[in-house]
Amino acid sequence: MGDGDSDEDIIMKKNIIFIFPGQGAQYVGMGKDFAENFSIARETLEESDDILGTKLSKIIFEGPEDTLTATKNSQPAMLVNSIALLRTIKEQIPSLLPYICSGLSLGEYSALVAAEKVTFHEALNLVRYRGQYMHEACEKTKGSMAAILGLYSEDVEKIVSDLNIPEDLWVANYNTPKQIVISGTEKGIDIASAEAKRRGAKKVVPLNIHGAFHSGLMKEAQDKLASKIEDTQFSTSEIKVVMNVTGDFVENIDDIRENLIKQVTNSVRWQQGIQAIDATKPDLYVEIGCGKTLTAMNKRIGVSAPTVNVDKIEDLEKLAKALEE
């Protein structure tokens, strides 16, 4: 650190990336320590209860787990928790500004709030509808998802192609080079899981998810959500976003809308997006929200910079230390 550099200058010079987890990472009691210790986090929870007209904060802090896990609750809950943590971070380290934001699936909404492309209020309303419509789609057709570990994307794509059950099976997420998620009907997932093991997958892990996200089974939810997204006010900002559908930078507001709509049924190209971000030579990735899923994925993708996750209060100290290095 040079003599003329303040801590603020040092942070401002860094290429900081904010990344946000998606549905499935939620747990009962997430963010409670922030709400108990920081008024800004508490106020975010209160604001969300007012917007939604329901005590979502009670479900977040007290559960029960199956109520929180239900798609219509877990989606707004994840957004609210990530934004409560984000606002706390911004209050504690005001000079910390992201250069790029990205989020996994549902986390894309948190990323757009962090990138100042949409307000928290607007995003929460959208996620309320997204969760509701996807919940209805899940109830209509029972589906599931599974992570295939140990096979490359082309191997999994070939399994899906060879099985040729297009109404039952899709590739949902390209998470890391050897972690690909499939989505579909229970029949489709069962058949594909067995075939993946037969072709050398190390493991096939069923996901703690209510239905077949990022698949054709969500088409009705996508169609319903489209008009809500079209009616939502988005803004331009200096902060860049990398989106799931393209796995690349998206700048135009109309393109942001289109990507959000398509994301409901399309594959999430997370690995490709992180590689596009990593090409900008970041100094630090900050995962904001539940758990360390994206931190672990960054390691497997092989990013060039460290990743710090902020889920608990003690993680704020870890973040401050990483910014000084």
C-alpha positions in Angstrom: 0.0 0.0 0.0 1.6 3.3 -1.1 1.9 6.3 1.2 -0.7 8.3 -0.6 -3.3 5.5 -0.9 -6.2 5.5 1.6 -8.1 2.2 2.2 -10.9 3.7 0.1 -8.6 4.2 -2.8 -7.3 0.7 -2.6 -10.9 -0.7 -2.7 -11.9 1.5 -5.5 -9.0 0.3 -7.7 -10.0 -3.4 -7.3 -12.0 -5.2 -9.9 -14.6 -6.7 -7.5 -17.2 -9.2 -8.6 -20.5 -9.8 -6.7 -22.1 -13.2 -7.2 -25.4 -14.4 -5.7 -26.6 -18.0 -5.0 -29.9 -19.4 -6.2 -32.7 -21.5 -4.9 -31.7 -24.7 -3.0 -29.1 -22.9 -0.8 -31.7 -21.6 1.6 -31.9 -22.7 5.2 -34.1 -21.8 8.2 -32.5 -19.0 10.2 -30.4 -17.5 7.3 -29.4 -13.9 7.9 -30.8 -13.9 11.4 -27.5 -12.8 12.9 -27.4 -9.8 10.5 -31.0 -8.8 11.4 -30.2 -9.0 15.1 -27.1 -6.9 14.8 -27.7 -4.4 11.9 -30.7 -2.2 11.6 -30.3 -2.0 7.8 -30.7 -5.8 7.5 -33.7 -5.8 9.9 -35.3 -2.9 7.9 -34.8 -4.9 4.6 -36.8 -7.8 6.2 -39.5 -5.4 7.4 -39.6 -3.7 3.9 -40.1 -7.1 2.2 -42.9 -8.1 4.6 -44.6 -4.8 3.7 -44.2 -5.3 0.0 -45.4 -8.9 0.0 -48.1 -8.3 2.6 -47.1 -11.4 4.5 -44.6 -12.3 7.3 -41.9 -13.8 5.0 -39.3 -13.0 7.7 -41.1 -15.4 10.1 -40.8 -18.2 7.6 -37.1 -17.3 7.0 -36.2 -17.3 10.7 -38.5 -19.9 12.1 -39.4 -22.2 9.1 -40.5 -25.0 9.2 -38.1 -26.1 6.5 -40.6 -27.6 4.2 -42.5 -24.3 4.2 -39.3 -22.3 3.4 -38.3 -24.8 0.7 -41.6 -24.4 -1.2 -40.8 -22.5 -4.4 -43.3 -19.7 -3.7 -41.5 -19.0 -0.4 -37.9 -19.9 -1.1 -37.5 -17.6 -4.1 -38.5 -14.3 -2.4 -36.7 -15.5 0.8 -33.4 -16.0 -1.1 -33.6 -12.6 -2.7 -34.5 -10.8 0.6 -31.6 -12.5 2.4 -29.1 -11.6 -0.3 -30.2 -8.0 -0.4 -30.2 -7.7 3.4 -26.6 -8.9 3.4 -25.7 -6.7 0.4 -27.1 -3.6 2.1 -25.2 -4.4 5.3 -21.9 -4.8 3.4 -22.5 -1.5 1.6 -23.2 0.2 4.9 -20.1 -1.3 6.6 -17.7 -0.7 3.6 -19.3 2.2 1.7 -16.4 2.4 -0.8 -16.8 -1.2 -1.9 -18.4 -1.1 -5.4 -18.8 -4.1 -7.7 -17.5 -3.9 -11.2 -19.6 -6.9 -12.4 -22.5 -8.7 -10.9 -23.9 -12.2 -11.6 -26.3 -14.6 -10.0 -27.1 -18.3 -10.4 -30.7 -18.7 -11.7 -32.9 -16.9 -9.1 -29.7 -15.2 -7.9 -29.8 -13.2 -11.2 -32.5 -11.0 -9.6 -30.2 -10.2 -6.6 -27.4 -9.4 -9.1 -29.6 -7.0 -11.1 -30.5 -5.2 -7.8 -26.8 -5.0 -6.8 -25.9 -3.7 -10.3 -28.6 -1.0 -9.9 -30.5 -2.2 -13.0 -33.7 -2.7 -11.0 -35.0 -1.6 -7.6 -35.4 -4.1 -4.7 -39.1 -3.4 -4.7 -39.5 -4.2 -8.4 -37.3 -7.3 -8.2 -39.2 -8.6 -5.1 -42.5 -8.3 -6.9 -41.1 -10.1 -9.9 -39.6 -12.9 -7.8 -43.0 -13.2 -5.9 -44.7 -13.9 -9.3 -41.8 -16.1 -10.5 -42.0 -18.2 -7.4 -45.8 -18.4 -7.6 -45.9 -19.4 -11.3 -43.1 -21.9 -11.0 -44.8 -23.3 -7.9 -48.0 -23.8 -9.9 -46.0 -25.5 -12.7 -44.4 -27.8 -10.2 -47.7 -28.8 -8.8 -49.1 -29.4 -12.3 -46.3 -31.8 -13.4 -44.1 -33.5 -10.8 -40.5 -33.0 -11.8 -37.1 -33.0 -10.2 -33.5 -32.1 -10.9 -30.2 -34.0 -10.3 -26.5 -33.0 -10.5 -24.3 -35.3 -12.5 -20.7 -35.3 -11.2 -17.7 -36.5 -13.1 -19.0 -36.2 -16.6 -18.3 -33.3 -19.0 -21.1 -31.2 -20.5 -20.8 -32.9 -23.9 -21.1 -36.3 -22.2 -24.4 -35.2 -20.5 -25.7 -33.6 -23.6 -25.1 -36.9 -25.5 -27.0 -38.8 -22.8 -30.0 -36.5 -23.1 -29.7 -36.7 -27.0 -29.3 -40.5 -27.0 -32.2 -41.2 -24.6 -34.4 -39.1 -26.9 -37.2 -38.3 -24.4 -37.6 -34.6 -25.2 -40.7 -34.1 -23.1 -39.1 -35.7 -20.0 -35.5 -34.5 -19.9 -33.3 -31.4 -20.3 -29.9 -30.1 -19.5 -30.6 -27.4 -16.8 -27.3 -26.0 -15.5 -23.7 -25.9 -16.7 -22.2 -25.3 -13.2 -18.6 -26.4 -13.5 -16.6 -28.5 -16.1 -17.7 -31.8 -14.4 -21.0 -30.7 -12.6 -23.9 -30.6 -15.0 -27.5 -30.5 -13.7 -30.4 -32.3 -15.5 -34.1 -31.4 -15.1 -37.3 -33.1 -16.1 -40.1 -35.5 -15.1 -39.3 -38.0 -12.4 -39.3 -40.7 -15.1 -36.8 -38.7 -17.2 -34.5 -38.0 -14.2 -34.5 -41.7 -13.1 -33.7 -43.0 -16.6 -30.9 -40.4 -17.1 -29.4 -40.9 -13.7 -29.1 -44.6 -14.3 -27.6 -44.0 -17.7 -25.1 -41.4 -16.4 -23.8 -43.9 -13.8 -23.5 -46.5 -16.5 -21.4 -44.1 -18.6 -19.0 -43.4 -15.7 -20.5 -40.5 -13.6 -18.9 -40.5 -10.2 -22.1 -39.6 -8.5 -25.7 -38.4 -9.3 -27.1 -36.1 -6.6 -30.8 -35.4 -6.4 -31.3 -31.7 -5.7 -33.4 -30.2 -2.8 -35.7 -28.5 -5.3 -39.5 -28.5 -5.6 -39.6 -29.2 -9.4 -38.0 -29.3 -12.8 -36.6 -25.8 -13.2 -34.9 -24.6 -16.4 -36.8 -27.2 -18.5 -39.8 -27.2 -20.9 -42.0 -28.1 -17.9 -41.7 -24.4 -16.9 -43.1 -23.1 -20.2 -46.4 -22.0 -18.7 -44.6 -20.2 -15.8 -42.4 -18.4 -18.4 -45.3 -17.3 -20.4 -47.1 -15.9 -17.4 -43.9 -14.1 -16.1 -43.1 -12.6 -19.4 -45.8 -9.8 -19.2 -44.7 -9.0 -15.6 -41.1 -8.6 -16.7 -42.1 -6.5 -19.8 -44.0 -4.1 -17.4 -41.1 -3.7 -15.0 -38.9 -0.6 -15.0 -35.2 -1.4 -15.6 -32.4 1.2 -15.6 -28.9 1.5 -17.1 -25.9 1.7 -14.8 -22.1 1.6 -14.8 -22.1 -1.8 -13.2 -21.9 -4.7 -15.7 -24.0 -7.9 -15.5 -23.3 -11.4 -16.9 -26.5 -13.4 -17.4 -27.3 -17.1 -17.3 -29.0 -17.7 -20.7 -26.0 -16.4 -22.8 -23.3 -17.0 -20.2 -22.0 -13.6 -21.2 -22.2 -9.8 -20.7 -25.6 -8.3 -21.4 -26.0 -4.5 -21.5 -29.1 -3.5 -23.4 -32.2 -3.2 -21.2 -34.4 -5.1 -23.7 -31.9 -7.9 -23.8 -31.9 -8.0 -20.0 -35.6 -8.5 -20.0 -35.5 -11.1 -22.7 -32.8 -13.1 -20.8 -34.8 -13.0 -17.6 -37.9 -14.4 -19.5 -35.9 -17.1 -21.3 -34.1 -18.1 -18.1 -37.2 -19.8 -16.7 -37.0 -22.6 -19.3 -33.5 -22.3 -20.7 -30.2 -23.8 -19.4 -28.1 -21.8 -16.9 -24.7 -21.3 -18.4 -23.0 -20.5 -15.1 -19.5 -21.9 -15.9 -19.4 -19.9 -19.2 -20.5 -16.7 -17.4 -17.8 -17.1 -14.7 -15.2 -17.7 -17.4 -16.4 -14.5 -19.2 -16.0 -12.6 -15.9 -12.6 -14.2 -15.2 -11.3 -12.9 -18.5 -11.6 -9.4 -17.1 -8.9 -10.3 -14.5 -10.9 -9.8 -11.3 -9.1 -9.1 -8.0 -11.8 -10.7 -5.8 -15.1 -12.5 -6.1 -17.6 -11.9 -3.2 -20.5 -14.5 -2.9 -23.3 -12.8 -1.0 -26.0 -15.0 0.5 -26.5 -18.5 1.8 -23.7 -21.0 1.9 -20.6 -21.5 -0.2 -22.0 -23.1 -3.3 -20.6 -20.6 -5.7 -17.3 -20.3 -3.9 -16.9 -24.1 -4.3 -17.9 -23.8 -8.0 -15.3 -21.0 -8.6 -12.6 -23.4 -7.3 -13.7 -26.2 -9.7 -14.0 -23.8 -12.6 -10.5 -22.6 -11.8 -10.9 -18.8 -11.5 -7.8 -16.6 -11.2 -8.9 -14.7 -8.1 -9.9 -15.6 -4.6 -13.5 -15.9 -3.6 -14.9 -14.8 -0.2 -18.4 -15.7 0.8 -20.6 -13.6 3.1 -23.3 -15.6 4.9 -22.6 -15.0 8.6 -21.5 -11.9 10.5 -18.0 -13.2 11.0 -17.6 -13.3 7.2 -17.6 -9.4 7.2 -14.2 -9.5 8.8 -13.0 -12.1 6.3 -14.2 -9.8 3.5 -12.5 -6.7 5.0 -9.2 -8.6 5.3 -9.5 -9.9 1.7 -9.9 -6.3 0.4 -6.7 -5.2 2.2 -4.6 -8.0 0.6 
